[in-house]
Amino acid sequence: MQSAVLKWIQGYVKIEVKGERAAEFINRALSKGLSLWDIRVSGDKLVELCLPCRDALRLRPLLKETGCRMHPLKREGMPFAARKLAKRKTFLAGGVAFIASLFILSSFVWSIKVEGNVKIGTQTILDAARKEGLYLHQWKYRMGDSEKLSFGLQTHLPGTSWVGVEIKGTQVTIKIVEADKPEEKPLVSPRNLVASKHAVVTEIQAKRGRPLVQPNAYVRKGDVLISGTLGDEANQKIVVADGYVKGMVWYTSKIEVPIIQTYETYTGESKTRNYLVFGSKGLQVSGYGKLPFEHYQTIPEQKMLQWRSFKLPVGWLSEKLMASETVERKLDPAEAKAIGLERARADLMSEAGKDARIVTEKILHEKSENGKVYMEVHFEVEEFIMEEQPIVQQGE
């Protein structure tokens, strides 16, 4: 009994035999050694069966002897498939070209990732890799193996304790383990902590040095808050003053907010463009023609082919062009005032620092003219007010 695969390779036909002596025809064919299968009898005069292509011509004498007629129903197998492909030369050539293109494109490096580096810059690692012959669009067969690349990279990167190179398909991953070095502490010279702004002191903590002010004291910019000089003139010691001082600082912000606000919004219209991607190049395959709208925003979505863990440099890019328009909205005075205050607070906190807090705010002046709301706002902010001042010792 032949296997289905072998039958497909040799090729076979399914035929219909009609005649008064159809049953006799089947018996004679089997007695002649013809290979028949899937024999189905429909009544006394109709039989369906399958047989190899090589035995089809041997049926003619049997058909004459029994007075039956044969009608082919289906042709299956590799000989018929090859004949169809031979007729479609352009399709066959395209398929061969596509497979060849995939093979060629998958022979290049299309992506290099660097992992594990903190102190060593990514560009420094990529420059070292280029010296070893590893760079984008390099032919993979011209590179050395992973162990050779790892050794060469570690030679060019003295700040590493281990370098690994992993090649998967068209992507290369460089894994870095940096050498542990003792943290270099910055050299600190003797210093005072002085006021960075005019303020009223709210809190002071001296870890090292001598505090010279108390809470609720008013200080000017440059006043010494924590001194790095200890003792008297006879027994004097210079240290690095350390600690923190918080104070209340005053700000006045001038705010102006346009009453007419403009926004960018989608209209609902859209158009899609599709591209066949080869590496960093794209071939547009749909979405041609002039856009029915003038202003738009582009939302891309890209998918690359992947086989198991291998990423191929061939994929599909879909761009959705969303029509947009500029919309004007008129604010009432209360909304404009709220927006202005929020912006002023954000600017103020950016200047005062992340640990600052706004204690009070008071609108000193407010007016609306020329399509804008104008305000002058007074803020009281508690923030750190100390900064370093080196101590210059005599004789230096």
LODRENKOL-430511 format. One record per atom (N, C-alpha, C): x, y, z. Coordinates in steps of 0.02 Angstrom, whole numbers, padded with zeros to 5 digits, always signed. Example, Ala and Ser with C-alpha at 12.3 -4.5 7.8 and 13.67 -1.06 7.14 Angstrom:
2
+00660-00284+00390
+00615-00225+00390
+00660-00165+00390
+00642-00112+00354
+00684-00053+00357
+00645+00002+00394
***
This chain:
396
+00043-00059+00000
+00000+00000+00000
+00045+00062+00000
+00038+00104-00051
+00080+00163-00056
+00058+00216-00005
+00107+00255+00019
+00091+00309+00065
+00062+00368+00027
+00027+00412+00063
-00003+00470+00032
+00050+00516+00002
+00108+00522+00037
+00162+00565+00012
+00189+00539-00054
+00201+00473-00057
+00227+00444-00119
+00177+00451-00176
+00113+00443-00162
+00061+00453-00213
+00063+00524-00240
+00073+00573-00194
+00073+00643-00216
+00135+00658-00258
+00192+00628-00240
+00253+00639-00278
+00246+00610-00348
+00218+00550-00354
+00210+00518-00420
+00154+00550-00461
+00105+00578-00427
+00047+00607-00461
-00006+00555-00475
-00070+00575-00466
-00124+00528-00479
-00185+00565-00505
-00232+00526-00534
-00293+00556-00560
-00353+00520-00530
-00407+00558-00523
-00470+00529-00502
-00516+00529-00563
-00543+00470-00580
-00583+00464-00641
-00652+00436-00625
-00696+00444-00674
-00764+00418-00670
-00774+00371-00730
-00794+00309-00718
-00804+00259-00771
-00878+00243-00776
-00906+00251-00838
-00977+00238-00850
-00984+00180-00900
-01033+00138-00889
-01046+00084-00937
-01082+00026-00904
-01113-00017-00947
-01149-00074-00922
-01102-00124-00888
-01040-00125-00910
-00992-00174-00884
-00938-00140-00841
-00959-00090-00802
-00911-00052-00761
-00878-00097-00708
-00916-00142-00679
-00888-00187-00628
-00837-00233-00659
-00852-00257-00721
-00804-00300-00755
-00740-00263-00771
-00748-00197-00789
-00689-00155-00803
-00642-00152-00742
-00671-00146-00682
-00630-00142-00622
-00593-00207-00611
-00628-00262-00620
-00596-00327-00609
-00538-00339-00657
-00548-00322-00722
-00495-00331-00771
-00435-00287-00756
-00447-00224-00733
-00392-00179-00717
-00350-00206-00659
-00384-00233-00609
-00347-00261-00552
-00308-00323-00572
-00337-00362-00617
-00302-00423-00640
-00241-00407-00682
-00240-00347-00714
-00182-00325-00754
-00127-00296-00710
-00139-00290-00644
-00089-00264-00599
-00091-00188-00589
-00146-00156-00611
-00152-00084-00602
-00167-00068-00529
-00138-00014-00505
-00148+00007-00434
-00208+00053-00431
-00261+00031-00398
-00323+00069-00392
-00339+00079-00318
-00367+00137-00300
-00390+00149-00231
-00448+00198-00231
-00478+00204-00173
-00538+00246-00165
-00591+00229-00217
-00605+00162-00225
-00655+00141-00274
-00724+00149-00244
-00767+00188-00277
-00835+00200-00253
-00884+00184-00309
-00930+00138-00294
-00980+00115-00343
-01045+00151-00330
-01071+00184-00383
-01135+00219-00378
-01183+00186-00428
-01221+00139-00406
-01266+00103-00450
-01228+00049-00488
-01259+00024-00541
-01229-00030-00580
-01185-00005-00637
-01192+00059-00656
-01158+00083-00717
-01108+00140-00704
-01094+00157-00641
-01051+00214-00626
-01002+00196-00570
-00938+00208-00582
-00885+00193-00533
-00835+00252-00532
-00816+00273-00471
-00763+00324-00462
-00703+00291-00430
-00643+00308-00453
-00582+00278-00426
-00522+00323-00438
-00467+00307-00404
-00404+00344-00412
-00350+00294-00434
-00303+00320-00476
-00248+00278-00498
-00189+00322-00517
-00127+00294-00516
-00068+00334-00533
-00070+00357-00605
-00034+00413-00618
-00032+00440-00686
-00003+00390-00736
+00047+00352-00713
+00080+00305-00759
+00033+00250-00783
-00020+00236-00746
-00067+00182-00765
-00126+00207-00805
-00131+00273-00814
-00191+00300-00848
-00195+00277-00920
-00137+00276-00956
-00137+00256-01027
-00153+00182-01036
-00143+00141-00985
-00156+00069-00990
-00230+00053-00986
-00271+00105-00975
-00343+00093-00969
-00379+00088-01037
-00348+00116-01089
-00383+00119-01154
-00404+00050-01181
-00358+00001-01182
-00381-00066-01207
-00438-00095-01166
-00436-00084-01100
-00488-00111-01057
-00554-00077-01069
-00552-00011-01084
-00614+00026-01098
-00646-00001-01163
-00605-00016-01214
-00632-00042-01277
-00663-00111-01268
-00628-00152-01227
-00652-00221-01217
-00719-00222-01180
-00729-00176-01134
-00790-00177-01093
-00843-00128-01117
-00825-00086-01166
-00874-00037-01192
-00889+00020-01143
-00843+00034-01099
-00854+00088-01049
-00821+00153-01072
-00842+00208-01040
-00813+00274-01054
-00783+00302-00990
-00728+00340-00999
-00691+00369-00941
-00694+00446-00944
-00705+00475-00884
-00706+00548-00879
-00662+00570-00819
-00609+00609-00830
-00566+00631-00773
-00603+00681-00728
-00597+00671-00664
-00629+00717-00616
-00578+00764-00582
-00519+00739-00567
-00470+00780-00530
-00401+00754-00543
-00352+00801-00547
-00281+00784-00555
-00244+00812-00495
-00206+00769-00462
-00169+00790-00402
-00097+00765-00406
-00051+00802-00370
+00018+00779-00365
+00069+00828-00390
+00132+00811-00379
+00187+00856-00396
+00193+00869-00471
+00184+00821-00516
+00191+00835-00587
+00142+00889-00611
+00080+00888-00585
+00031+00938-00605
+00046+01006-00575
+00070+01005-00511
+00088+01069-00479
+00147+01101-00515
+00197+01061-00535
+00254+01087-00571
+00234+01116-00639
+00185+01083-00671
+00161+01108-00736
+00127+01176-00729
+00088+01184-00674
+00055+01248-00662
+00105+01304-00649
+00156+01288-00608
+00207+01339-00593
+00246+01358-00655
+00258+01309-00699
+00295+01323-00761
+00258+01372-00805
+00191+01369-00803
+00151+01416-00842
+00151+01486-00811
+00163+01491-00746
+00163+01555-00711
+00235+01574-00694
+00275+01588-00745
+00346+01601-00736
+00359+01664-00694
+00317+01715-00704
+00327+01777-00667
+00316+01765-00592
+00263+01728-00576
+00249+01713-00505
+00305+01672-00475
+00329+01622-00513
+00383+01580-00488
+00447+01620-00478
+00462+01665-00526
+00522+01706-00519
+00515+01753-00459
+00455+01779-00449
+00444+01823-00391
+00453+01787-00325
+00427+01725-00322
+00436+01687-00261
+00509+01671-00246
+00545+01652-00299
+00617+01639-00290
+00654+01702-00269
+00636+01759-00300
+00669+01822-00283
+00653+01842-00211
+00591+01830-00190
+00572+01848-00121
+00611+01807-00070
+00617+01741-00083
+00654+01698-00037
+00728+01718-00037
+00754+01733-00096
+00825+01754-00100
+00835+01820-00063
+00787+01867-00069
+00792+01931-00034
+00792+01921+00041
+00747+01877+00065
+00745+01864+00137
+00812+01836+00161
+00841+01791+00122
+00905+01762+00142
+00960+01814+00144
+00961+01857+00092
+01013+01909+00089
+01005+01959+00146
+00943+01983+00156
+00931+02033+00208
+00944+02005+00278
+00930+01941+00287
+00942+01911+00353
+01016+01897+00365
+01059+01911+00315
+01130+01901+00323
+01166+01963+00347
+01128+02017+00361
+01158+02079+00384
+01136+02094+00455
+01175+02137+00488
+01158+02160+00556
+01113+02222+00549
+01052+02218+00575
+01005+02274+00569
+00991+02307+00635
+01013+02279+00690
+01000+02309+00755
+01055+02289+00804
+01081+02339+00842
+01130+02327+00894
+01105+02357+00959
+01097+02316+01010
+01074+02339+01076
+01132+02333+01126
+01134+02382+01171
+01184+02382+01224
+01148+02379+01291
+01165+02331+01333
+01132+02322+01397
+01184+02320+01454
+01163+02345+01512
+01204+02339+01572
+01252+02396+01585
+01261+02441+01537
+01308+02496+01548
+01276+02553+01587
+01313+02580+01634
+01290+02637+01674
+01339+02695+01668
+01402+02680+01682
+01454+02733+01681
+01483+02741+01611
+01487+02686+01574
+01517+02689+01507
+01462+02707+01457
+01474+02758+01416
+01424+02781+01369
+01410+02731+01314
+01348+02729+01291
+01329+02682+01238
+01368+02694+01174
+01379+02758+01157
+01416+02774+01096
+01488+02751+01101
+01518+02754+01161
+01586+02730+01171
+01590+02655+01157
+01539+02618+01180
+01537+02545+01168
+01527+02530+01094
+01484+02569+01060
+01472+02558+00988
+01535+02574+00947
+01572+02626+00969
+01635+02642+00934
+01686+02586+00941
+01689+02556+01002
+01734+02500+01013
+01713+02439+00971
+01647+02429+00965
+01622+02373+00925
+01639+02382+00851
+01636+02444+00827
+01654+02457+00757
+01727+02438+00743
+01772+02452+00792
+01842+02433+00783
+01850+02357+00776
+01803+02319+00805
+01805+02246+00801
+01765+02219+00742
+01740+02265+00699
+01703+02244+00640
+01629+02232+00652
+01603+02257+00709
+01532+02249+00724
+01498+02316+00719
+01456+02325+00669
+01419+02387+00660
+01357+02374+00617
+01312+02423+00615
+01250+02415+00577
+01264+02402+00503
+01225+02358+00473
+01228+02340+00403
+01291+02302+00385
+01326+02276+00436
+01384+02233+00423
+01360+02163+00404
+01394+02132+00357
+01378+02063+00337
+01399+02016+00394
+01352+01977+00419
+01365+01936+00478
+01423+01887+00468
+01432+01863+00407
+01484+01813+00395
+01553+01843+00394
+01558+01910+00394
+01623+01943+00397
+01644+01958+00469
+01597+01950+00516
+01613+01960+00587
+01644+01897+00616
+01679+01906+00670
+01705+01848+00706
+01649+01816+00747
+01665+01762+00780
+01615+01730+00823
+01605+01770+00887
+01557+01750+00927
+01539+01788+00988
+01597+01793+01036
+01635+01739+01046
+01690+01740+01094
+01745+01788+01072
+01760+01788+01008
+01812+01833+00982
+01791+01905+00990
+01728+01920+00974
+01703+01988+00981
+01704+02010+01054
+01684+01965+01099
+01683+01982+01171
+01752+01999+01196
+01802+01959+01176
+01870+01971+01199
+01896+02038+01172
+01883+02051+01108
+01906+02113+01078
+01874+02174+01110
+01809+02170+01124
+01774+02227+01155
+01801+02240+01225
+01813+02188+01264
+01838+02198+01332
+01907+02230+01330
+01946+02216+01277
+02012+02247+01270
+02005+02322+01260
+01955+02342+01220
+01945+02413+01205
+01906+02450+01260
+01877+02413+01308
+01837+02444+01361
+01867+02425+01428
+01918+02462+01452
+01953+02444+01513
+01910+02448+01576
+01854+02483+01573
+01812+02490+01633
+01762+02434+01642
+01771+02379+01607
+01723+02323+01612
+01757+02262+01644
+01717+02223+01679
+01742+02160+01706
+01720+02100+01663
+01669+02109+01621
+01645+02056+01576
+01606+02088+01519
+01616+02062+01459
+01579+02084+01400
+01554+02022+01363
+01490+02020+01348
+01461+01965+01311
+01428+01990+01247
+01432+01951+01194
+01401+01968+01130
+01354+01911+01111
+01291+01928+01101
+01240+01877+01083
+01212+01895+01014
+01216+01848+00968
+01192+01858+00899
+01130+01817+00889
+01074+01850+00876
+01010+01815+00863
+00981+01844+00799
+00983+01805+00746
+00955+01829+00684
+00993+01891+00660
+00957+01945+00648
+00987+02007+00624
+01001+02055+00682
+00991+02034+00744
+01002+02077+00802
+01061+02053+00842
+01103+02100+00862
+01161+02086+00905
+01152+02124+00970
+01160+02088+01026
+01155+02119+01092
+01223+02116+01127
+01247+02175+01147
+01310+02180+01184
+01292+02189+01258
+01312+02141+01299
+01297+02144+01371
+01361+02162+01409
+01354+02213+01452
+01411+02242+01487
+01403+02231+01562
+01457+02210+01595
+01462+02210+01668
+01521+02255+01686
+01505+02313+01715
+01557+02362+01730
+01595+02342+01793
+01659+02359+01794
+01701+02345+01852
+01682+02391+01909
+01679+02363+01970
+01663+02403+02029
+01725+02443+02050
+01716+02508+02055
+01769+02552+02077
+01746+02588+02140
+01791+02599+02187
+01772+02636+02247
+01749+02706+02228
+01694+02727+02259
+01666+02792+02243
+01715+02847+02264
+01729+02891+02217
+01774+02946+02230
+01736+03003+02263
+01752+03016+02325
+01718+03070+02361
+01748+03137+02342
+01706+03185+02327
+01733+03250+02308
+01771+03282+02365
+01826+03316+02348
+01865+03352+02398
+01825+03412+02422
+01819+03419+02487
+01780+03474+02516
+01827+03518+02555
+01829+03581+02537
+01872+03629+02573
+01832+03662+02629
+01865+03692+02677
+01829+03727+02731
+01780+03779+02703
+01723+03783+02734
+01671+03827+02706
+01623+03850+02760
+01587+03905+02744
+01529+03927+02781
+01467+03912+02741
+01410+03909+02772
+01346+03907+02737
+01314+03976+02746
+01301+04009+02689
+01274+04077+02691
+01206+04078+02658
+01169+04133+02668
+01102+04140+02640
+01106+04153+02565
+01067+04117+02527
+01065+04126+02454
+01013+04179+02433
+00967+04197+02479
+00915+04246+02464
+00897+04284+02528
+00864+04341+02519
+00834+04375+02576
+00777+04331+02601
+00774+04320+02667
+00722+04276+02694
+00716+04283+02769
+00663+04253+02796
+00654+04246+02868
+00665+04173+02885
+00713+04159+02929
+00731+04090+02946
+00672+04056+02981
+00655+03996+02957
+00602+03957+02989
+00629+03895+03024
+00686+03869+03001
+00715+03808+03031
+00789+03806+03015
+00830+03784+03065
+00902+03778+03055
+00927+03716+03092
+00968+03676+03058
+00998+03616+03086
+01072+03616+03066
+01116+03621+03115
+01188+03621+03102
+01217+03554+03121
+01240+03516+03071
+01273+03451+03084
+01347+03461+03102
+01377+03512+03072
+01447+03529+03087
+01455+03604+03078
+01489+03636+03124
+01496+03708+03122
+01455+03742+03176
+01455+03809+03174
+01423+03848+03226
+01365+03888+03197
+01302+03875+03218
+01245+03915+03192
+01249+03987+03218
+01237+04034+03173
+01240+04105+03192
+01172+04139+03192
+01120+04105+03171
+01053+04135+03170
+01004+04089+03204
+00947+04116+03222
+00893+04079+03254
+00830+04084+03211
+00782+04038+03220
+00718+04044+03185
+00686+04112+03197
+00651+04138+03146
+00616+04202+03145
+00665+04261+03135
+00729+04247+03126
+00777+04301+03111
+00775+04317+03037
+00779+04383+03022
+00780+04405+02952
+00853+04406+02929
+00867+04376+02871
+00935+04374+02845
+00934+04401+02773
+00991+04429+02754
+01000+04454+02687
+01045+04405+02648
+01042+04410+02583
+01084+04367+02542
+01157+04378+02559
+01194+04323+02573
+01264+04327+02590
+01279+04324+02664
+01227+04332+02707
+01238+04326+02779
+01258+04255+02797
+01306+04248+02845
+01329+04182+02867
+01275+04150+02911
+01253+04090+02893
+01202+04055+02932
+01235+04003+02978
+01280+03962+02951
+01317+03914+02991
+01391+03925+02976
+01429+03943+03027
+01499+03960+03018
+01543+03898+03022
+01595+03897+02979
+01643+03843+02981
+01702+03857+03027
+01699+03914+03063
+01753+03933+03109
+01730+03919+03180
+01767+03877+03215
+01751+03860+03284
+01803+03889+03332
+01782+03903+03395
+01828+03927+03446
+01838+04002+03441
+01886+04028+03481
+01901+04099+03481
+01965+04111+03440
+01990+04173+03442
+02048+04190+03403
+02110+04152+03425
+02114+04137+03490
+02172+04101+03516
+02170+04027+03499
+02112+03998+03504
+02103+03926+03490
+02050+03919+03435
+02072+03925+03374
+02026+03926+03318
+02034+03864+03275
+01978+03836+03253
+01978+03776+03210
+01932+03787+03151
+01957+03773+03091
+01917+03781+03030
+01891+03713+03009
+01825+03709+02999
+01793+03646+02978
+01750+03659+02917
+01723+03603+02891
+01675+03608+02835
+01605+03613+02864
+01575+03671+02861
+01508+03680+02888
+01459+03636+02851
+01414+03604+02889
+01366+03558+02859
+01300+03564+02896
+01245+03558+02860
+01178+03563+02889
+01130+03592+02838
+01072+03615+02863
+01025+03646+02817
+00988+03702+02853
+00964+03750+02813
+00926+03806+02839
+00867+03819+02792
+00807+03823+02820
+00748+03840+02781
+00727+03911+02800
+00696+03944+02751
+00673+04011+02764
+00614+04029+02722
+00579+04082+02742
+00521+04108+02705
+00545+04160+02656
+00531+04149+02591
+00553+04193+02538
+00492+04221+02503
+00497+04286+02481
+00440+04319+02449
+00453+04326+02374
+00401+04312+02336
+00404+04319+02263
+00343+04359+02240
+00352+04397+02186
+00297+04431+02154
+00296+04410+02080
+00242+04380+02059
+00236+04356+01990
+00187+04398+01951
+00207+04417+01891
+00162+04453+01845
+00137+04403+01793
+00072+04397+01789
+00040+04345+01748
-00004+04378+01695
-00002+04350+01635
-00050+04371+01583
-00074+04309+01545
-00139+04303+01537
-00170+04245+01506
-00217+04268+01451
-00207+04245+01388
-00254+04263+01334
-00323+04232+01348
-00374+04272+01336
-00443+04247+01346
-00462+04197+01291
-00436+04209+01230
-00449+04163+01175
-00394+04110+01174
-00411+04047+01189
-00365+03991+01190
-00373+03950+01127
-00317+03928+01098
-00320+03886+01038
-00298+03815+01055
-00333+03767+01025
-00320+03696+01037
-00317+03659+00970
-00278+03606+00968
-00276+03562+00909
-00319+03501+00924
-00367+03487+00879
-00414+03432+00891
-00425+03393+00826
-00445+03329+00832
-00459+03287+00774
-00529+03301+00747
-00535+03298+00680
-00601+03309+00649
-00639+03243+00638
-00605+03187+00640
-00638+03123+00627
-00618+03093+00561
-00594+03134+00513
-00571+03109+00449
-00502+03077+00457
-00489+03027+00416
-00423+02994+00420
-00408+02958+00354
-00345+02943+00345
-00323+02904+00287
-00265+02861+00308
-00259+02802+00279
-00207+02755+00299
-00159+02743+00240
-00095+02744+00257
-00044+02728+00208
-00005+02667+00233
+00007+02619+00189
+00042+02559+00208
+00108+02553+00169
+00160+02529+00204
+00226+02523+00173
+00254+02454+00187
+00289+02426+00137
+00327+02366+00146
+00397+02388+00166
+00421+02366+00225
+00483+02391+00253
+00539+02340+00242
+00596+02365+00216
+00657+02326+00209
+00711+02363+00246
+00727+02340+00307
+00778+02375+00347
+00754+02444+00366
+00791+02496+00345
+00771+02565+00360
+00735+02598+00302
+00721+02560+00249
+00687+02586+00190
+00615+02561+00189
+00572+02600+00156
+00502+02581+00151
+00476+02591+00081
+00436+02545+00057
+00405+02549-00009
+00329+02555+00000
+00301+02612-00021
+00229+02623-00011
+00189+02577-00058
+00139+02543-00029
+00099+02496-00068
+00025+02516-00071
+00004+02563-00029
-00066+02585-00031
-00070+02655+00000
-00128+02687-00011
-00140+02753+00016
-00114+02809-00028
-00110+02795-00094
-00086+02847-00139
-00140+02901-00148
-00120+02955-00181
-00168+03008-00195
-00162+03067-00148
-00191+03122-00167
-00189+03184-00128
-00234+03177-00067
-00210+03204-00011
-00249+03201+00050
-00309+03249+00046
-00366+03227+00070
-00426+03270+00068
-00426+03323+00123
-00373+03327+00163
-00369+03376+00217
-00298+03404+00218
-00291+03465+00244
-00227+03500+00243
-00186+03487+00305
-00217+03490+00364
-00181+03481+00426
-00196+03411+00455
-00144+03378+00478
-00153+03310+00504
-00096+03292+00550
-00106+03239+00589
-00055+03210+00631
-00047+03137+00612
+00015+03112+00613
+00030+03044+00591
+00039+02998+00651
+00004+02941+00650
+00010+02890+00702
+00037+02827+00669
+00102+02811+00679
+00131+02752+00646
+00123+02688+00688
+00120+02632+00654
+00120+02566+00686
+00160+02518+00642
+00215+02492+00670
+00260+02450+00631
+00265+02380+00660
+00264+02330+00616
+00271+02261+00637
+00323+02228+00591
+00375+02197+00623
+00427+02163+00585
+00416+02088+00589
+00434+02054+00536
+00428+01981+00535
+00476+01949+00585
+00453+01896+00617
+00495+01862+00666
+00482+01787+00662
+00536+01750+00660
+00531+01677+00661
+00567+01652+00723
+00526+01626+00771
+00551+01607+00837
+00583+01668+00869
+00648+01664+00885
+00681+01722+00916
+00719+01764+00865
+00713+01747+00801
+00749+01784+00750
+00704+01839+00721
+00729+01900+00723
+00694+01957+00695
+00721+01970+00625
+00676+01969+00576
+00696+01981+00507
+00690+02055+00491
+00732+02080+00445
+00729+02152+00428
+00674+02168+00378
+00622+02130+00378
+00565+02141+00333
+00502+02147+00374
+00462+02196+00359
+00402+02206+00399
+00351+02249+00364
+00305+02274+00403
+00248+02312+00377
+00238+02374+00420
+00232+02431+00388
+00221+02495+00423
+00154+02524+00400
+00112+02538+00449
+00047+02568+00436
+00045+02637+00468
+00033+02688+00428
+00028+02757+00452
-00044+02780+00447
-00072+02801+00504
-00139+02828+00504
-00134+02904+00508
-00158+02937+00456
-00156+03010+00453
-00223+03037+00479
-00222+03069+00537
-00282+03094+00569
-00289+03169+00554
-00343+03187+00521
-00356+03258+00506
-00366+03297+00570
-00336+03356+00573
-00341+03398+00633
-00358+03469+00614
-00382+03506+00661
-00398+03576+00650
-00387+03615+00714
-00375+03680+00706
-00364+03724+00763
-00431+03753+00785
-00447+03744+00849
-00510+03768+00876
-00497+03823+00927
-00535+03875+00924
-00529+03930+00972
-00584+03924+01025
-00564+03938+01086
-00612+03935+01142
-00603+03996+01185
-00657+04029+01199
-00655+04090+01240
-00665+04071+01313
-00618+04093+01355
-00622+04079+01426
-00659+04135+01462
-00694+04115+01514
-00723+04167+01557
-00668+04190+01606
-00675+04247+01637
-00622+04274+01681
-00600+04226+01736
-00647+04188+01764
-00628+04142+01818
-00582+04087+01793
-00597+04060+01732
-00554+04008+01703
-00485+04035+01687
-00483+04095+01658
-00418+04125+01641
-00377+04137+01704
-00410+04159+01757
-00375+04171+01821
-00346+04106+01848
-00385+04051+01847
-00362+03987+01873
-00302+03960+01832
-00306+03968+01765
-00250+03945+01723
-00187+03985+01738
-00194+04051+01745
-00137+04093+01759
-00104+04076+01826
-00144+04065+01877
-00117+04048+01943
-00081+03981+01941
-00109+03933+01905
-00077+03867+01901
-00009+03871+01866
-00005+03910+01813
+00058+03919+01778
+00109+03954+01823
+00086+04005+01860
+00132+04041+01904
+00159+03996+01959
+00116+03953+01987
+00140+03906+02039
+00192+03858+02011
+00179+03833+01950
+00226+03786+01920
+00293+03819+01908
+00293+03881+01881
+00357+03916+01869
+00393+03929+01935
+00355+03947+01986
+00384+03963+02051
+00417+03902+02083
+00383+03844+02081
+00411+03783+02111
+00472+03760+02072
+00473+03773+02006
+00532+03755+01967
+00592+03796+01988
+00581+03859+02005
+00636+03902+02027
+00656+03889+02099
+00607+03876+02143
+00622+03869+02215
+00650+03799+02232
+00635+03749+02192
+00660+03681+02207
+00604+03634+02226
+00618+03569+02218
+00565+03519+02229
+00543+03514+02302
+00586+03533+02350
+00569+03529+02421
+00534+03591+02447
+00524+03641+02404
+00491+03703+02426
+00416+03692+02431
+00383+03736+02469
+00310+03735+02474
+00283+03806+02479
+00227+03816+02444
+00196+03882+02444
+00153+03887+02507
+00168+03937+02547
+00131+03947+02610
+00070+03990+02600
+00078+04048+02568
+00021+04092+02554
+00029+04122+02485
-00028+04141+02456
-00027+04179+02394
-00083+04231+02397
-00068+04290+02368
-00116+04345+02372
-00114+04385+02307
-00172+04395+02277
-00176+04434+02215
-00174+04508+02232
-00122+04542+02210
-00115+04613+02224
-00152+04657+02175
-00155+04634+02112
-00186+04675+02060
-00213+04629+02006
-00272+04646+01979
-00304+04605+01927
-00344+04650+01881
-00335+04638+01813
-00375+04676+01765
-00381+04636+01700
-00430+04655+01658
-00440+04623+01592
-00442+04678+01540
-00398+04672+01490
-00398+04719+01434
-00358+04689+01376
-00375+04713+01315
-00342+04690+01253
-00344+04615+01245
-00399+04583+01267
-00407+04511+01258
-00366+04469+01305
-00341+04498+01359
-00300+04460+01407
-00320+04477+01478
-00305+04430+01523
-00314+04442+01595
-00245+04452+01625
-00235+04508+01660
-00171+04525+01691
-00179+04520+01767
-00127+04489+01799
-00128+04484+01872
-00058+04494+01900
-00055+04521+01959
+00007+04526+01998
-00005+04490+02064
+00034+04437+02077
+00020+04392+02134
+00082+04390+02179
+00069+04396+02244
+00123+04391+02294
+00122+04321+02325
+00180+04287+02326
+00186+04221+02355
+00235+04221+02414
+00219+04182+02465
+00266+04167+02519
+00283+04093+02514
+00348+04079+02507
+00371+04010+02494
+00424+03991+02545
+00415+03931+02575
+00467+03905+02620
+00512+03859+02579
+00578+03872+02582
+00625+03834+02543
+00693+03834+02576
+00739+03793+02551
+00808+03793+02576
+00842+03857+02551
+00877+03892+02596
+00906+03957+02578
+00982+03958+02587
+01015+03900+02598
+01087+03902+02611
+01125+03886+02547
+01186+03913+02543
+01233+03898+02490
+01303+03900+02519
+01350+03868+02485
+01418+03863+02511
+01458+03927+02498
+01503+03942+02546
+01551+03998+02539
+01618+03974+02565
+01669+03966+02521
+01735+03943+02545
+01765+03991+02596
+01801+03963+02644
+01837+04003+02694
+01909+04011+02670
+01929+04073+02659
+01997+04087+02637
+02038+04100+02699
+02086+04057+02712
+02128+04065+02771
+02187+04109+02755
+02210+04145+02806
+02267+04189+02797
+02329+04149+02780
+02366+04177+02734
+02428+04143+02712
+02418+04103+02650
+02356+04093+02629
+02344+04055+02567
+02347+04101+02506
***
